[in-house]
């Protein structure tokens, strides 16, 4: 599985993500925007970042679905789908409270092989 496929799968689940860039004091804010605007770069809303500069990608496995102004949002636990995706991708990850952090974005430690 390639990074492009992995990012597309995370995005299709409608999950919020945050990105920690090496050398940055804090991770980016949470948001649903996650894409790869060009090969070798990832973006979560704070502008594109080289994959080699990413320390980790945090994923909130709880999908929040807005249902209207007077109805509380529904919360869907996507942990099982996310776990399956991480297993299939052979991605290095850890659970940090309710958040899942994915590592290995630099090319030397890239867990993903060719497209499968």
Backbone atoms as SQL, in Angstrom:
CREATE TABLE atoms (id INTEGER PRIMARY KEY, chain TEXT, resi INTEGER, resn TEXT, atom TEXT, x REAL, y REAL, z REAL);
INSERT INTO atoms VALUES
  (1, 'A', 1, 'UNK', 'N', 0.857, -1.179, 0.000),
  (2, 'A', 1, 'UNK', 'CA', 0.000, 0.000, 0.000),
  (3, 'A', 1, 'UNK', 'C', 0.895, 1.233, 0.000),
  (4, 'A', 2, 'UNK', 'N', 0.616, 2.182, -0.841),
  (5, 'A', 2, 'UNK', 'CA', 1.391, 3.416, -0.920),
  (6, 'A', 2, 'UNK', 'C', 0.849, 4.438, 0.074),
  (7, 'A', 3, 'UNK', 'N', 1.639, 5.481, 0.321),
  (8, 'A', 3, 'UNK', 'CA', 1.163, 6.566, 1.183),
  (9, 'A', 3, 'UNK', 'C', -0.087, 7.203, 0.595),
  (10, 'A', 4, 'UNK', 'N', -0.153, 7.334, -0.730),
  (11, 'A', 4, 'UNK', 'CA', -1.314, 7.933, -1.366),
  (12, 'A', 4, 'UNK', 'C', -2.580, 7.123, -1.068),
  (13, 'A', 5, 'UNK', 'N', -2.473, 5.809, -1.158),
  (14, 'A', 5, 'UNK', 'CA', -3.612, 4.937, -0.864),
  (15, 'A', 5, 'UNK', 'C', -3.994, 5.005, 0.608),
  (16, 'A', 6, 'UNK', 'N', -2.990, 5.043, 1.476),
  (17, 'A', 6, 'UNK', 'CA', -3.233, 5.125, 2.907),
  (18, 'A', 6, 'UNK', 'C', -3.962, 6.426, 3.259),
  (19, 'A', 7, 'UNK', 'N', -3.468, 7.537, 2.752),
  (20, 'A', 7, 'UNK', 'CA', -4.085, 8.842, 3.015),
  (21, 'A', 7, 'UNK', 'C', -5.511, 8.883, 2.466),
  (22, 'A', 8, 'UNK', 'N', -5.722, 8.363, 1.271),
  (23, 'A', 8, 'UNK', 'CA', -7.066, 8.331, 0.685),
  (24, 'A', 8, 'UNK', 'C', -8.017, 7.496, 1.540),
  (25, 'A', 9, 'UNK', 'N', -7.534, 6.387, 2.085),
  (26, 'A', 9, 'UNK', 'CA', -8.373, 5.533, 2.930),
  (27, 'A', 9, 'UNK', 'C', -8.742, 6.238, 4.231),
  (28, 'A', 10, 'UNK', 'N', -7.788, 6.932, 4.856),
  (29, 'A', 10, 'UNK', 'CA', -8.062, 7.692, 6.080),
  (30, 'A', 10, 'UNK', 'C', -9.086, 8.781, 5.778),
  (31, 'A', 11, 'UNK', 'N', -8.881, 9.470, 4.671),
  (32, 'A', 11, 'UNK', 'CA', -9.789, 10.555, 4.287),
  (33, 'A', 11, 'UNK', 'C', -11.194, 10.019, 4.032),
  (34, 'A', 12, 'UNK', 'N', -11.301, 8.851, 3.423),
  (35, 'A', 12, 'UNK', 'CA', -12.621, 8.284, 3.118),
  (36, 'A', 12, 'UNK', 'C', -13.401, 7.920, 4.376),
  (37, 'A', 13, 'UNK', 'N', -12.698, 7.698, 5.497),
  (38, 'A', 13, 'UNK', 'CA', -13.369, 7.386, 6.758),
  (39, 'A', 13, 'UNK', 'C', -13.917, 8.640, 7.443),
  (40, 'A', 14, 'UNK', 'N', -13.543, 9.826, 6.957),
  (41, 'A', 14, 'UNK', 'CA', -14.042, 11.073, 7.531),
  (42, 'A', 14, 'UNK', 'C', -13.495, 11.372, 8.911),
  (43, 'A', 15, 'UNK', 'N', -12.235, 11.002, 9.160),
  (44, 'A', 15, 'UNK', 'CA', -11.632, 11.179, 10.472),
  (45, 'A', 15, 'UNK', 'C', -10.800, 12.451, 10.526),
  (46, 'A', 16, 'UNK', 'N', -10.711, 13.029, 11.718),
  (47, 'A', 16, 'UNK', 'CA', -9.872, 14.202, 11.911),
  (48, 'A', 16, 'UNK', 'C', -8.432, 13.763, 12.150),
  (49, 'A', 17, 'UNK', 'N', -7.498, 14.560, 11.645),
  (50, 'A', 17, 'UNK', 'CA', -6.077, 14.256, 11.781),
  (51, 'A', 17, 'UNK', 'C', -5.317, 15.491, 12.233),
  (52, 'A', 18, 'UNK', 'N', -4.133, 15.255, 12.746),
  (53, 'A', 18, 'UNK', 'CA', -3.198, 16.301, 13.128),
  (54, 'A', 18, 'UNK', 'C', -1.811, 15.796, 12.775),
  (55, 'A', 19, 'UNK', 'N', -0.920, 16.697, 12.421),
  (56, 'A', 19, 'UNK', 'CA', 0.402, 16.326, 11.928),
  (57, 'A', 19, 'UNK', 'C', 1.476, 16.952, 12.802),
  (58, 'A', 20, 'UNK', 'N', 2.473, 16.167, 13.181),
  (59, 'A', 20, 'UNK', 'CA', 3.630, 16.702, 13.914),
  (60, 'A', 20, 'UNK', 'C', 4.807, 16.733, 12.961),
  (61, 'A', 21, 'UNK', 'N', 5.324, 17.932, 12.737),
  (62, 'A', 21, 'UNK', 'CA', 6.465, 18.127, 11.840),
  (63, 'A', 21, 'UNK', 'C', 7.722, 18.177, 12.694),
  (64, 'A', 22, 'UNK', 'N', 8.776, 17.490, 12.241),
  (65, 'A', 22, 'UNK', 'CA', 10.041, 17.495, 12.979),
  (66, 'A', 22, 'UNK', 'C', 10.498, 18.935, 13.208),
  (67, 'A', 23, 'UNK', 'N', 10.878, 19.222, 14.441),
  (68, 'A', 23, 'UNK', 'CA', 11.386, 20.549, 14.768),
  (69, 'A', 23, 'UNK', 'C', 10.306, 21.555, 15.130),
  (70, 'A', 24, 'UNK', 'N', 9.048, 21.234, 14.889),
  (71, 'A', 24, 'UNK', 'CA', 7.963, 22.146, 15.248),
  (72, 'A', 24, 'UNK', 'C', 7.697, 22.006, 16.743),
  (73, 'A', 25, 'UNK', 'N', 7.267, 23.061, 17.366),
  (74, 'A', 25, 'UNK', 'CA', 7.002, 23.024, 18.797),
  (75, 'A', 25, 'UNK', 'C', 5.724, 22.301, 19.155),
  (76, 'A', 26, 'UNK', 'N', 4.788, 22.245, 18.220),
  (77, 'A', 26, 'UNK', 'CA', 3.488, 21.635, 18.495),
  (78, 'A', 26, 'UNK', 'C', 2.910, 21.084, 17.189),
  (79, 'A', 27, 'UNK', 'N', 1.996, 20.122, 17.304),
  (80, 'A', 27, 'UNK', 'CA', 1.357, 19.593, 16.093),
  (81, 'A', 27, 'UNK', 'C', 0.399, 20.611, 15.477),
  (82, 'A', 28, 'UNK', 'N', 0.006, 20.352, 14.248),
  (83, 'A', 28, 'UNK', 'CA', -0.986, 21.196, 13.580),
  (84, 'A', 28, 'UNK', 'C', -2.322, 21.019, 14.288),
  (85, 'A', 29, 'UNK', 'N', -3.250, 21.911, 14.014),
  (86, 'A', 29, 'UNK', 'CA', -4.595, 21.768, 14.572),
  (87, 'A', 29, 'UNK', 'C', -5.315, 20.575, 13.958),
  (88, 'A', 30, 'UNK', 'N', -6.388, 20.151, 14.605),
  (89, 'A', 30, 'UNK', 'CA', -7.181, 19.029, 14.106),
  (90, 'A', 30, 'UNK', 'C', -8.083, 19.482, 12.972),
  (91, 'A', 31, 'UNK', 'N', -8.262, 18.615, 11.987),
  (92, 'A', 31, 'UNK', 'CA', -9.160, 18.906, 10.885),
  (93, 'A', 31, 'UNK', 'C', -9.376, 17.685, 10.015),
  (94, 'A', 32, 'UNK', 'N', -10.374, 17.771, 9.156),
  (95, 'A', 32, 'UNK', 'CA', -10.685, 16.643, 8.268),
  (96, 'A', 32, 'UNK', 'C', -9.921, 16.681, 6.954),
  (97, 'A', 33, 'UNK', 'N', -9.265, 17.809, 6.658),
  (98, 'A', 33, 'UNK', 'CA', -8.494, 17.892, 5.424),
  (99, 'A', 33, 'UNK', 'C', -7.242, 17.035, 5.555),
  (100, 'A', 34, 'UNK', 'N', -7.092, 16.085, 4.670),
  (101, 'A', 34, 'UNK', 'CA', -5.901, 15.240, 4.594),
  (102, 'A', 34, 'UNK', 'C', -5.727, 14.848, 3.146),
  (103, 'A', 35, 'UNK', 'N', -4.619, 15.258, 2.555),
  (104, 'A', 35, 'UNK', 'CA', -4.375, 14.923, 1.158),
  (105, 'A', 35, 'UNK', 'C', -2.893, 14.947, 0.856),
  (106, 'A', 36, 'UNK', 'N', -2.577, 14.413, -0.292),
  (107, 'A', 36, 'UNK', 'CA', -1.209, 14.458, -0.803),
  (108, 'A', 36, 'UNK', 'C', -1.260, 15.273, -2.090),
  (109, 'A', 37, 'UNK', 'N', -0.974, 16.588, -1.996),
  (110, 'A', 37, 'UNK', 'CA', -1.120, 17.465, -3.153),
  (111, 'A', 37, 'UNK', 'C', -0.160, 17.147, -4.289),
  (112, 'A', 38, 'UNK', 'N', 0.965, 16.544, -3.950),
  (113, 'A', 38, 'UNK', 'CA', 1.966, 16.155, -4.931),
  (114, 'A', 38, 'UNK', 'C', 2.786, 15.020, -4.311),
  (115, 'A', 39, 'UNK', 'N', 3.366, 14.135, -5.091),
  (116, 'A', 39, 'UNK', 'CA', 4.142, 13.037, -4.504),
  (117, 'A', 39, 'UNK', 'C', 5.212, 13.540, -3.542),
  (118, 'A', 40, 'UNK', 'N', 5.305, 12.890, -2.393),
  (119, 'A', 40, 'UNK', 'CA', 6.313, 13.251, -1.412),
  (120, 'A', 40, 'UNK', 'C', 5.879, 14.316, -0.419),
  (121, 'A', 41, 'UNK', 'N', 4.640, 14.814, -0.546),
  (122, 'A', 41, 'UNK', 'CA', 4.129, 15.847, 0.354),
  (123, 'A', 41, 'UNK', 'C', 2.771, 15.431, 0.908),
  (124, 'A', 42, 'UNK', 'N', 2.477, 15.880, 2.129),
  (125, 'A', 42, 'UNK', 'CA', 1.190, 15.621, 2.767),
  (126, 'A', 42, 'UNK', 'C', 0.678, 16.953, 3.315),
  (127, 'A', 43, 'UNK', 'N', -0.636, 17.104, 3.373),
  (128, 'A', 43, 'UNK', 'CA', -1.213, 18.349, 3.862),
  (129, 'A', 43, 'UNK', 'C', -2.419, 18.056, 4.748),
  (130, 'A', 44, 'UNK', 'N', -2.478, 18.785, 5.880),
  (131, 'A', 44, 'UNK', 'CA', -3.618, 18.666, 6.783),
  (132, 'A', 44, 'UNK', 'C', -4.329, 19.999, 6.978),
  (133, 'A', 45, 'UNK', 'N', -4.026, 20.994, 6.190),
  (134, 'A', 45, 'UNK', 'CA', -4.682, 22.284, 6.301),
  (135, 'A', 45, 'UNK', 'C', -3.733, 23.414, 6.640),
  (136, 'A', 46, 'UNK', 'N', -2.517, 23.091, 7.043),
  (137, 'A', 46, 'UNK', 'CA', -1.527, 24.112, 7.387),
  (138, 'A', 46, 'UNK', 'C', -0.500, 24.292, 6.272),
  (139, 'A', 47, 'UNK', 'N', -0.828, 23.828, 5.096),
  (140, 'A', 47, 'UNK', 'CA', 0.099, 23.885, 3.972),
  (141, 'A', 47, 'UNK', 'C', 0.807, 22.557, 3.787),
  (142, 'A', 48, 'UNK', 'N', 1.346, 22.311, 2.603),
  (143, 'A', 48, 'UNK', 'CA', 2.011, 21.032, 2.337),
  (144, 'A', 48, 'UNK', 'C', 3.316, 20.896, 3.118),
  (145, 'A', 49, 'UNK', 'N', 3.595, 19.661, 3.529),
  (146, 'A', 49, 'UNK', 'CA', 4.809, 19.334, 4.285),
  (147, 'A', 49, 'UNK', 'C', 5.452, 18.123, 3.616),
  (148, 'A', 50, 'UNK', 'N', 6.774, 18.156, 3.495),
  (149, 'A', 50, 'UNK', 'CA', 7.474, 16.993, 2.936),
  (150, 'A', 50, 'UNK', 'C', 7.281, 15.796, 3.855),
  (151, 'A', 51, 'UNK', 'N', 7.015, 14.618, 3.291),
  (152, 'A', 51, 'UNK', 'CA', 6.865, 13.409, 4.097),
  (153, 'A', 51, 'UNK', 'C', 8.092, 13.163, 4.962),
  (154, 'A', 52, 'UNK', 'N', 9.271, 13.474, 4.442),
  (155, 'A', 52, 'UNK', 'CA', 10.513, 13.250, 5.191),
  (156, 'A', 52, 'UNK', 'C', 10.581, 14.109, 6.450),
  (157, 'A', 53, 'UNK', 'N', 9.781, 15.180, 6.522),
  (158, 'A', 53, 'UNK', 'CA', 9.788, 16.074, 7.683),
  (159, 'A', 53, 'UNK', 'C', 8.699, 15.743, 8.698),
  (160, 'A', 54, 'UNK', 'N', 7.887, 14.731, 8.426),
  (161, 'A', 54, 'UNK', 'CA', 6.785, 14.371, 9.320),
  (162, 'A', 54, 'UNK', 'C', 7.276, 13.424, 10.406),
  (163, 'A', 55, 'UNK', 'N', 7.002, 13.793, 11.660),
  (164, 'A', 55, 'UNK', 'CA', 7.339, 12.904, 12.776),
  (165, 'A', 55, 'UNK', 'C', 6.240, 11.865, 12.965),
  (166, 'A', 56, 'UNK', 'N', 4.975, 12.322, 12.992),
  (167, 'A', 56, 'UNK', 'CA', 3.833, 11.415, 13.086),
  (168, 'A', 56, 'UNK', 'C', 2.564, 12.088, 12.597),
  (169, 'A', 57, 'UNK', 'N', 1.604, 11.250, 12.267),
  (170, 'A', 57, 'UNK', 'CA', 0.255, 11.684, 11.902),
  (171, 'A', 57, 'UNK', 'C', -0.673, 11.121, 12.966),
  (172, 'A', 58, 'UNK', 'N', -1.383, 11.997, 13.674),
  (173, 'A', 58, 'UNK', 'CA', -2.347, 11.550, 14.685),
  (174, 'A', 58, 'UNK', 'C', -3.714, 11.449, 14.029),
  (175, 'A', 59, 'UNK', 'N', -4.431, 10.377, 14.336),
  (176, 'A', 59, 'UNK', 'CA', -5.761, 10.145, 13.775),
  (177, 'A', 59, 'UNK', 'C', -6.738, 9.912, 14.924),
  (178, 'A', 60, 'UNK', 'N', -7.825, 10.662, 14.932),
  (179, 'A', 60, 'UNK', 'CA', -8.884, 10.442, 15.909),
  (180, 'A', 60, 'UNK', 'C', -9.828, 9.415, 15.298),
  (181, 'A', 61, 'UNK', 'N', -9.943, 8.216, 15.886),
  (182, 'A', 61, 'UNK', 'CA', -10.765, 7.165, 15.273),
  (183, 'A', 61, 'UNK', 'C', -12.271, 7.369, 15.433),
  (184, 'A', 62, 'UNK', 'N', -12.682, 8.447, 16.099),
  (185, 'A', 62, 'UNK', 'CA', -14.109, 8.728, 16.275),
  (186, 'A', 62, 'UNK', 'C', -14.559, 9.716, 15.207),
  (187, 'A', 63, 'UNK', 'N', -15.445, 9.273, 14.350),
  (188, 'A', 63, 'UNK', 'CA', -15.996, 10.130, 13.293),
  (189, 'A', 63, 'UNK', 'C', -17.183, 10.894, 13.870),
  (190, 'A', 64, 'UNK', 'N', -17.149, 12.218, 13.737),
  (191, 'A', 64, 'UNK', 'CA', -18.244, 13.073, 14.192),
  (192, 'A', 64, 'UNK', 'C', -19.093, 13.421, 12.969),
  (193, 'A', 65, 'UNK', 'N', -20.389, 13.089, 13.039),
  (194, 'A', 65, 'UNK', 'CA', -21.297, 13.339, 11.919),
  (195, 'A', 65, 'UNK', 'C', -22.330, 14.385, 12.346),
  (196, 'A', 66, 'UNK', 'N', -22.258, 15.552, 11.713),
  (197, 'A', 66, 'UNK', 'CA', -23.205, 16.625, 11.994),
  (198, 'A', 66, 'UNK', 'C', -24.570, 16.223, 11.448),
  (199, 'A', 67, 'UNK', 'N', -25.622, 16.341, 12.300),
  (200, 'A', 67, 'UNK', 'CA', -26.958, 15.905, 11.895),
  (201, 'A', 67, 'UNK', 'C', -27.976, 17.032, 11.887),
  (202, 'A', 68, 'UNK', 'N', -27.568, 18.242, 12.162),
  (203, 'A', 68, 'UNK', 'CA', -28.486, 19.376, 12.177),
  (204, 'A', 68, 'UNK', 'C', -28.190, 20.275, 13.357),
  (205, 'A', 69, 'UNK', 'N', -28.848, 21.426, 13.381),
  (206, 'A', 69, 'UNK', 'CA', -28.578, 22.391, 14.437),
  (207, 'A', 69, 'UNK', 'C', -29.152, 21.996, 15.789),
  (208, 'A', 70, 'UNK', 'N', -30.249, 21.282, 15.808),
  (209, 'A', 70, 'UNK', 'CA', -30.894, 20.938, 17.074),
  (210, 'A', 70, 'UNK', 'C', -30.658, 19.489, 17.500),
  (211, 'A', 71, 'UNK', 'N', -30.035, 18.737, 16.651),
  (212, 'A', 71, 'UNK', 'CA', -29.762, 17.327, 16.949),
  (213, 'A', 71, 'UNK', 'C', -28.276, 17.192, 17.250),
  (214, 'A', 72, 'UNK', 'N', -27.933, 16.572, 18.369),
  (215, 'A', 72, 'UNK', 'CA', -26.501, 16.403, 18.660),
  (216, 'A', 72, 'UNK', 'C', -25.822, 15.554, 17.581),
  (217, 'A', 73, 'UNK', 'N', -24.543, 15.827, 17.325),
  (218, 'A', 73, 'UNK', 'CA', -23.834, 15.023, 16.325),
  (219, 'A', 73, 'UNK', 'C', -23.738, 13.570, 16.766),
  (220, 'A', 74, 'UNK', 'N', -23.712, 12.687, 15.796),
  (221, 'A', 74, 'UNK', 'CA', -23.504, 11.282, 16.139),
  (222, 'A', 74, 'UNK', 'C', -22.004, 11.003, 16.102),
  (223, 'A', 75, 'UNK', 'N', -21.591, 10.049, 16.897),
  (224, 'A', 75, 'UNK', 'CA', -20.186, 9.664, 16.971),
  (225, 'A', 75, 'UNK', 'C', -20.085, 8.204, 16.564),
  (226, 'A', 76, 'UNK', 'N', -19.259, 7.949, 15.545),
  (227, 'A', 76, 'UNK', 'CA', -19.080, 6.600, 15.030),
  (228, 'A', 76, 'UNK', 'C', -17.640, 6.185, 15.287),
  (229, 'A', 77, 'UNK', 'N', -17.460, 5.097, 15.998),
  (230, 'A', 77, 'UNK', 'CA', -16.120, 4.594, 16.296),
  (231, 'A', 77, 'UNK', 'C', -15.594, 3.823, 15.087),
  (232, 'A', 78, 'UNK', 'N', -14.572, 4.354, 14.454),
  (233, 'A', 78, 'UNK', 'CA', -13.949, 3.744, 13.279),
  (234, 'A', 78, 'UNK', 'C', -12.642, 3.027, 13.636),
  (235, 'A', 79, 'UNK', 'N', -12.472, 2.699, 14.917),
  (236, 'A', 79, 'UNK', 'CA', -11.231, 2.054, 15.374),
  (237, 'A', 79, 'UNK', 'C', -10.955, 0.749, 14.642),
  (238, 'A', 80, 'UNK', 'N', -11.992, -0.058, 14.434),
  (239, 'A', 80, 'UNK', 'CA', -11.790, -1.354, 13.768),
  (240, 'A', 80, 'UNK', 'C', -11.315, -1.164, 12.331),
  (241, 'A', 81, 'UNK', 'N', -11.953, -0.243, 11.600),
  (242, 'A', 81, 'UNK', 'CA', -11.531, 0.010, 10.211),
  (243, 'A', 81, 'UNK', 'C', -10.108, 0.564, 10.177),
  (244, 'A', 82, 'UNK', 'N', -9.806, 1.492, 11.091),
  (245, 'A', 82, 'UNK', 'CA', -8.480, 2.090, 11.138),
  (246, 'A', 82, 'UNK', 'C', -7.429, 1.053, 11.503),
  (247, 'A', 83, 'UNK', 'N', -7.742, 0.192, 12.457),
  (248, 'A', 83, 'UNK', 'CA', -6.818, -0.875, 12.846),
  (249, 'A', 83, 'UNK', 'C', -6.542, -1.813, 11.673),
  (250, 'A', 84, 'UNK', 'N', -7.582, -2.176, 10.939),
  (251, 'A', 84, 'UNK', 'CA', -7.412, -3.034, 9.767),
  (252, 'A', 84, 'UNK', 'C', -6.568, -2.374, 8.698),
  (253, 'A', 85, 'UNK', 'N', -6.784, -1.091, 8.499),
  (254, 'A', 85, 'UNK', 'CA', -6.017, -0.335, 7.513),
  (255, 'A', 85, 'UNK', 'C', -4.545, -0.280, 7.911),
  (256, 'A', 86, 'UNK', 'N', -4.274, -0.005, 9.177),
  (257, 'A', 86, 'UNK', 'CA', -2.894, 0.050, 9.654),
  (258, 'A', 86, 'UNK', 'C', -2.213, -1.312, 9.553),
  (259, 'A', 87, 'UNK', 'N', -2.952, -2.373, 9.863),
  (260, 'A', 87, 'UNK', 'CA', -2.409, -3.722, 9.751),
  (261, 'A', 87, 'UNK', 'C', -2.078, -4.050, 8.294),
  (262, 'A', 88, 'UNK', 'N', -3.004, -3.737, 7.397),
  (263, 'A', 88, 'UNK', 'CA', -2.788, -4.006, 5.967),
  (264, 'A', 88, 'UNK', 'C', -1.591, -3.215, 5.437),
  (265, 'A', 89, 'UNK', 'N', -1.451, -1.983, 5.923),
  (266, 'A', 89, 'UNK', 'CA', -0.358, -1.124, 5.462),
  (267, 'A', 89, 'UNK', 'C', 0.966, -1.443, 6.145),
  (268, 'A', 90, 'UNK', 'N', 0.910, -2.275, 7.214),
  (269, 'A', 90, 'UNK', 'CA', 2.105, -2.579, 8.003),
  (270, 'A', 90, 'UNK', 'C', 2.739, -1.300, 8.530),
  (271, 'A', 91, 'UNK', 'N', 1.881, -0.358, 8.938),
  (272, 'A', 91, 'UNK', 'CA', 2.341, 0.936, 9.422),
  (273, 'A', 91, 'UNK', 'C', 2.698, 0.865, 10.896),
  (274, 'A', 92, 'UNK', 'N', 3.794, 1.517, 11.256),
  (275, 'A', 92, 'UNK', 'CA', 4.182, 1.626, 12.663),
  (276, 'A', 92, 'UNK', 'C', 3.234, 2.621, 13.321),
  (277, 'A', 93, 'UNK', 'N', 2.583, 2.197, 14.400),
  (278, 'A', 93, 'UNK', 'CA', 1.622, 3.078, 15.058),
  (279, 'A', 93, 'UNK', 'C', 1.568, 2.765, 16.541),
  (280, 'A', 94, 'UNK', 'N', 0.986, 3.692, 17.303),
  (281, 'A', 94, 'UNK', 'CA', 0.751, 3.452, 18.721),
  (282, 'A', 94, 'UNK', 'C', -0.513, 4.185, 19.131),
  (283, 'A', 95, 'UNK', 'N', -1.125, 3.683, 20.206),
  (284, 'A', 95, 'UNK', 'CA', -2.332, 4.304, 20.734),
  (285, 'A', 95, 'UNK', 'C', -1.897, 5.224, 21.864),
  (286, 'A', 96, 'UNK', 'N', -2.289, 6.487, 21.773),
  (287, 'A', 96, 'UNK', 'CA', -1.957, 7.504, 22.763),
  (288, 'A', 96, 'UNK', 'C', -3.274, 8.050, 23.300),
  (289, 'A', 97, 'UNK', 'N', -3.807, 7.418, 24.352),
  (290, 'A', 97, 'UNK', 'CA', -5.136, 7.775, 24.854),
  (291, 'A', 97, 'UNK', 'C', -6.186, 7.316, 23.854),
  (292, 'A', 98, 'UNK', 'N', -6.976, 8.244, 23.349),
  (293, 'A', 98, 'UNK', 'CA', -8.003, 7.927, 22.355),
  (294, 'A', 98, 'UNK', 'C', -7.520, 8.152, 20.929),
  (295, 'A', 99, 'UNK', 'N', -6.267, 8.542, 20.769),
  (296, 'A', 99, 'UNK', 'CA', -5.707, 8.918, 19.472),
  (297, 'A', 99, 'UNK', 'C', -4.736, 7.844, 18.998),
  (298, 'A', 100, 'UNK', 'N', -4.690, 7.635, 17.697),
  (299, 'A', 100, 'UNK', 'CA', -3.726, 6.701, 17.106),
  (300, 'A', 100, 'UNK', 'C', -2.695, 7.516, 16.334),
  (301, 'A', 101, 'UNK', 'N', -1.429, 7.308, 16.654),
  (302, 'A', 101, 'UNK', 'CA', -0.342, 8.000, 15.964),
  (303, 'A', 101, 'UNK', 'C', 0.329, 7.037, 14.998),
  (304, 'A', 102, 'UNK', 'N', 0.533, 7.499, 13.780),
  (305, 'A', 102, 'UNK', 'CA', 1.159, 6.707, 12.720),
  (306, 'A', 102, 'UNK', 'C', 2.538, 7.301, 12.455),
  (307, 'A', 103, 'UNK', 'N', 3.553, 6.435, 12.440),
  (308, 'A', 103, 'UNK', 'CA', 4.938, 6.856, 12.251),
  (309, 'A', 103, 'UNK', 'C', 5.473, 6.315, 10.930),
  (310, 'A', 104, 'UNK', 'N', 6.712, 6.686, 10.622),
  (311, 'A', 104, 'UNK', 'CA', 7.386, 6.109, 9.473),
  (312, 'A', 104, 'UNK', 'C', 7.222, 6.882, 8.192),
  (313, 'A', 105, 'UNK', 'N', 7.028, 8.189, 8.293),
  (314, 'A', 105, 'UNK', 'CA', 6.823, 8.965, 7.085),
  (315, 'A', 105, 'UNK', 'C', 8.116, 9.288, 6.353),
  (316, 'A', 106, 'UNK', 'N', 9.266, 9.233, 7.048),
  (317, 'A', 106, 'UNK', 'CA', 10.480, 9.519, 6.285),
  (318, 'A', 106, 'UNK', 'C', 10.803, 8.304, 5.422),
  (319, 'A', 107, 'UNK', 'N', 11.403, 8.535, 4.296),
  (320, 'A', 107, 'UNK', 'CA', 11.560, 7.484, 3.285),
  (321, 'A', 107, 'UNK', 'C', 12.456, 6.335, 3.740),
  (322, 'A', 108, 'UNK', 'N', 13.402, 6.604, 4.655),
  (323, 'A', 108, 'UNK', 'CA', 14.275, 5.537, 5.128),
  (324, 'A', 108, 'UNK', 'C', 13.477, 4.514, 5.950),
  (325, 'A', 109, 'UNK', 'N', 12.445, 4.991, 6.675),
  (326, 'A', 109, 'UNK', 'CA', 11.683, 4.100, 7.549),
  (327, 'A', 109, 'UNK', 'C', 10.281, 3.825, 7.002),
  (328, 'A', 110, 'UNK', 'N', 10.076, 4.106, 5.745),
  (329, 'A', 110, 'UNK', 'CA', 8.754, 3.992, 5.157),
  (330, 'A', 110, 'UNK', 'C', 8.235, 2.552, 5.234),
  (331, 'A', 111, 'UNK', 'N', 7.110, 2.333, 5.938),
  (332, 'A', 111, 'UNK', 'CA', 6.612, 0.980, 6.107),
  (333, 'A', 111, 'UNK', 'C', 5.905, 0.428, 4.886),
  (334, 'A', 112, 'UNK', 'N', 5.542, 1.286, 3.961),
  (335, 'A', 112, 'UNK', 'CA', 4.748, 0.848, 2.827),
  (336, 'A', 112, 'UNK', 'C', 5.643, 0.436, 1.676),
  (337, 'A', 113, 'UNK', 'N', 5.251, -0.625, 1.031),
  (338, 'A', 113, 'UNK', 'CA', 5.976, -1.081, -0.146),
  (339, 'A', 113, 'UNK', 'C', 5.305, -0.542, -1.394),
  (340, 'A', 114, 'UNK', 'N', 5.361, -1.301, -2.435),
  (341, 'A', 114, 'UNK', 'CA', 4.726, -0.888, -3.683),
  (342, 'A', 114, 'UNK', 'C', 3.217, -1.032, -3.554),
  (343, 'A', 115, 'UNK', 'N', 2.521, -0.442, -4.469),
  (344, 'A', 115, 'UNK', 'CA', 1.059, -0.467, -4.498),
  (345, 'A', 115, 'UNK', 'C', 0.572, -1.906, -4.517),
  (346, 'A', 116, 'UNK', 'N', -0.403, -2.219, -3.626),
  (347, 'A', 116, 'UNK', 'CA', -0.964, -3.574, -3.630),
  (348, 'A', 116, 'UNK', 'C', -2.463, -3.523, -3.635);
